[in-house]
Each structure stands twice: as C-alpha cells, then as structure tokens.
C-alpha cells in the first residue's frame, strides 16, 4: 500500500501538522529579557492573564506604595494564562489567598489583524466592589468580546484590566502608617497607587503588545468609577491628556462624593 494511503502514515502527518500549528498559534511577547506566553481566547483574540506589574506587596512591602518588579529570570519563559484572586472577604468568609496579586490581564487582536501605524488604542478596566471585593478576573469582565466586537467594527482595540489591593491591605488609613508613604504625605491609598503603577507599566510596555500608549482610555464602574474620578484628580497622574491616559469613563459614581480617611479608620 502506498504511504499516501496508509492510515498510520496519514495520522502521523496530521498529528505533526496540528502540533506545528498549535505551537505557532501560542501568542508570546518578549518582555525585559524573558518571554511571556498567553493563549487564544477566540479565533481573533490573544489573552495574557496575571502579568505582574509591581513587586509582590508582601512582607516589608505590605502597606507600602507599589515597588518596581524585577521580572522573571533572563531567558526564561513564563506562562501568562492564570490570574490570581486578591485576598478578600465574601459573606463573612475569607476567599482568595493571594496578597501577591498586583497583576493585569491583556486581550489583544491576534496576528491576523492589521496593526495601525501608531498601534491599537487601549481601554483599561478598573473593577468595582466597594474597594473590598471582586476581581477583574470575573467571567463578565473578560475582555474577549469587547476586542472581538472592535475587530468586527474595523476599529480594533486592546483591553486591559488592572487588579489592585483590596480591603485593609489596599485601603488601611491610619496615622501609624502616615510615615510609610514617603513623599506621598498620605495614608490608605495603596489600592489607588497600585492602579497608577499599573498604568505606568502600560505606558512602558504596551508597545510590545502593539498598543498605542498615547491613546489610553480608563473606565470602570462603582468603586472602579470612583477610582476613575480619583485618577483624574490626582496630581500623580497629571490628569487627562497629560500623562497616563487620554480619556476616562466613570460608570455609576458620584465624583463629588467625599471620603473619610484616618478619622473613620480610628472608629
């Protein structure tokens, strides 16, 4: 029997063809000397989950502003296919075991989509949850559909979601922690500083994902919308069109609302 008609031969050819296709289809990005690999979340969308944007905020870095992340070992490969859940309470029970959860998720058009000269515009999602709960990793926050729709409309974008410290780990306001902020002269804003640090990471690295750092829109709902208001007003971001983002959308928030800082924490 001819090899071309031999079932074992045909099976072997098909196997190696599919194996080569699968290997070629795995999205990857070289980042600071190491490689991160993602996965295909749909035929036209690549996703990278759980990319660290700061050093782990644990131990001596707990209740401190986020610090620079050195990255993985040079020449290594890291899978970015699993996102962590920040430590938080739900129904009076502690869920999530991670304090080391300062990471972000990226959904981008795959290599079949033409990249504009300046790169894809970017939308950055900040989740709600009263600053005490939730996560950008919830299924209804998955960015695949938004990116898919943008491709269909011939206006492809990149979507990113930022995870930040929650509850007492992210917003502990206390006079005892005042001196831990260094030059910030503040207390209780660790989660907001995480968001800002994530936006700085995007400015530095998003070109590697074919993104346009000059066209970043931040958006969020509930506590995420309060975050948007804070980021607009904060001198650390320089506001809209001056630094970390060029547009902002606050969904379901009253930006003029006031916050209770250390005085509330003492009660």
Protein Blocks (a to p, Z undefined) as FASTA:
>chain_A
ZZklmmklmmmmmmmmmmmmmmmmpccddeehiacddddfbfkbccdehiafbdcdehjl
goiacdddebjaehiacddfbccdddddeehiaehjbfblcccddddddfkbccdfkopa
ddddddehehpggjfkbfklpcklmmmmmmmnopacddddddddehjllmcccfklmmmn
omnopghilmmmmmmmmmmmmmmmmmmnopafklccdddehjlmmmmmmmmmpmklnpgh
ilmbcbdcdehiafkbccddfkmmmZZ
